[in-house]
Amino acid sequence: MADELNRNNEVNEPEEDVNALEEGDIIEMIGDDGETVRFIFVDALEYDGDVYLALAEPEEEDAVFFLKIGQDKDGSDVYTAPDEALEDTLFEQFTKQREQNNADE
């Protein structure tokens, strides 16, 4: 996925804090092929020094997947999918984080 994010029809600047996103916000990502794909922002989590977005597809809100936020040599944000083993670990962390947040409410 390329580095452009849109939220509620507003363009997010790359330096915008990912924590400014709220659960349920719609994110549009423009892929390498130029196609725009919409996702639902679920949460962000940090793992092993990296930040990951937890996203859901609008048609499958119960299925969460993760994209790592990185930067290319020009300083633009780049989003990459983790391998299957790391995705399992991230899902465990995500579940613990959600349970903790629910317990705190």
C-alpha positions as CSV (number, residue, x, y, z in Angstrom):
1,M,0.0,0.0,0.0
2,A,1.2,3.5,-0.7
3,D,1.5,6.3,1.8
4,E,-1.7,8.1,1.4
5,L,-4.4,7.9,4.1
6,N,-7.7,9.6,4.0
7,R,-10.0,9.6,7.1
8,N,-13.5,10.8,6.8
9,N,-12.7,12.5,3.5
10,E,-9.8,14.4,5.1
11,V,-6.2,13.8,4.1
12,N,-4.0,12.9,7.0
13,E,-0.5,14.3,6.9
14,P,2.2,11.6,7.2
15,E,3.5,13.2,10.4
16,E,0.0,13.1,12.0
17,D,0.0,10.9,15.1
18,V,-1.6,7.6,14.4
19,N,-3.2,7.9,17.9
20,A,-5.4,10.7,16.5
21,L,-7.3,8.1,14.6
22,E,-10.4,6.8,16.3
23,E,-12.0,3.4,16.1
24,G,-14.4,3.2,13.2
25,D,-12.6,5.9,11.1
26,I,-12.5,5.0,7.5
27,I,-9.0,4.9,6.0
28,E,-8.4,5.0,2.3
29,M,-5.1,3.6,1.1
30,I,-3.9,3.9,-2.4
31,G,-2.1,0.8,-3.5
32,D,0.9,0.5,-5.8
33,D,-1.5,-0.1,-8.7
34,G,-3.3,3.2,-8.0
35,E,-6.5,1.6,-6.8
36,T,-8.1,3.1,-3.7
37,V,-9.0,0.6,-1.0
38,R,-11.1,1.4,2.1
39,F,-10.5,0.0,5.6
40,I,-11.9,0.6,9.0
41,F,-9.4,1.7,11.6
42,V,-9.7,-0.5,14.7
43,D,-6.7,0.3,16.8
44,A,-2.9,0.9,16.7
45,L,-0.4,-1.1,18.7
46,E,3.3,-1.0,19.3
47,Y,5.3,-4.3,19.2
48,D,9.0,-4.7,19.3
49,G,9.6,-1.0,18.6
50,D,7.4,-0.9,15.5
51,V,3.9,0.5,15.1
52,Y,1.1,-1.5,13.5
53,L,-2.4,-0.5,12.4
54,A,-5.2,-2.9,13.2
55,L,-7.6,-2.7,10.3
56,A,-10.8,-4.4,9.2
57,E,-12.4,-4.5,5.8
58,P,-15.8,-2.9,5.7
59,E,-17.5,-6.1,4.5
60,E,-15.7,-8.2,7.2
61,E,-15.7,-6.0,10.3
62,D,-15.0,-9.0,12.6
63,A,-11.7,-9.9,10.8
64,V,-8.7,-7.8,11.8
65,F,-5.4,-7.6,10.0
66,F,-2.3,-5.6,10.6
67,L,0.0,-3.3,8.7
68,K,3.3,-2.1,9.9
69,I,4.0,1.6,9.5
70,G,7.5,2.3,8.1
71,Q,9.2,5.0,6.1
72,D,10.9,4.8,2.7
73,K,14.1,6.6,1.8
74,D,12.2,9.8,1.1
75,G,10.5,9.8,4.5
76,S,7.1,8.9,3.1
77,D,5.0,6.4,5.1
78,V,5.0,2.8,3.8
79,Y,2.6,0.1,5.0
80,T,3.7,-3.6,5.0
81,A,1.9,-6.7,6.1
82,P,3.7,-8.9,8.6
83,D,4.4,-12.6,8.0
84,E,1.9,-15.1,9.3
85,A,3.9,-15.9,12.5
86,L,4.2,-12.2,13.4
87,E,0.5,-11.6,12.6
88,D,-0.4,-14.3,15.1
89,T,1.8,-12.6,17.8
90,L,0.3,-9.2,16.9
91,F,-3.2,-10.7,17.2
92,E,-2.4,-12.0,20.7
93,Q,-1.1,-8.5,21.7
94,F,-4.1,-6.8,20.1
95,T,-6.5,-9.1,22.1
96,K,-4.6,-8.4,25.4
97,Q,-4.7,-4.7,24.7
98,R,-8.4,-4.7,23.9
99,E,-9.1,-6.7,27.1
100,Q,-7.1,-4.3,29.2
101,N,-8.8,-1.3,27.7
102,N,-12.2,-2.9,28.3
103,A,-11.2,-3.6,31.9
104,D,-10.2,0.0,32.4
105,E,-13.5,1.3,31.3
